[in-house]
Amino acid sequence: MATDHSSSFRILYPHWRKEYAAALVELDRKKLPERVVAVEATIYARFQQISQNSPHDAERQAIADALAALRRSQER
């Protein structure tokens, strides 16, 4: 009996995670800055939404980690 796990799969932090993932895997050096700017804007907007809400501590840490990774990706 096959089980469909797709309904139980959930992307953490969907407000910004898909754009973030796309920026990290962008191989075209000309497109990378544009992707980074777009995801940074999305991340900062989300950060403002959750900045005063303590249940979002894990997402705030994920945002900090994501921004650090984006900076590193531009250095490669």
N, C-alpha and C positions, 0 to 999 in steps of 0.2 A: 504494500500500500504506500503510495507516494504521498508525501506531505508537502503542502505548499507553504514554505517559510516566508514568502515575499510579503505576506500580510503582517508578519511579526517584525519585519525588518524596518527599522526607523533610523533616519539620519539625525544624528545629534546636531542641534543648532542649525536647523534648515534655513534660517533667515540669511545666513551668510556662507554656509559650508560648501555649497555647490560651486559658487564663484571662486571661493578660496581654492578648492581642489583643481579647478580649471587653470587658475594662475600657476599653481605649483607644477603642473605637467606641461605648461606651454613651452615648446621648444624653439619657437620663432623669436629670436632676440628682439626683433622689431615690434612684435605684438606684446611682449611681456610687460613693458612699462604701462601700456594701456590697460591690460588686465589687472595689474597691481593697483593702479589708481582706482579702477572700478570696484575692486573688492575692498580696498581700504575705505572707500566712501560708505559702502554697505556695512562694513564692520563698525566703523565709527558711529553710524546712525543707530545700529543695534546697541552699541555700548551706551549711548545716551539713553536709550529706552530702558535699559536694565541697571543703570548706574546707582540708583537709589533703592534697589530691591535686593535685599540680602539672600533670598533663595537662589539667586543667580551667580553665586560665588564660583561655581565650577565653570560656567560659561565665560565669566570674566577672565578666569585663568586661561581658558582655551583661546580667547581672543588675544591675550598677551602672547601666548605661544604662537598663534597664527601670524601675528604681526612680525614677530621675530623671524619666523620662517620665511615670510615674504621678503624681509630685508636681506636675508641670506641668499634667497633665490636670485635677487638682482645682482649679487656679487659674483655669481658663477660665470 
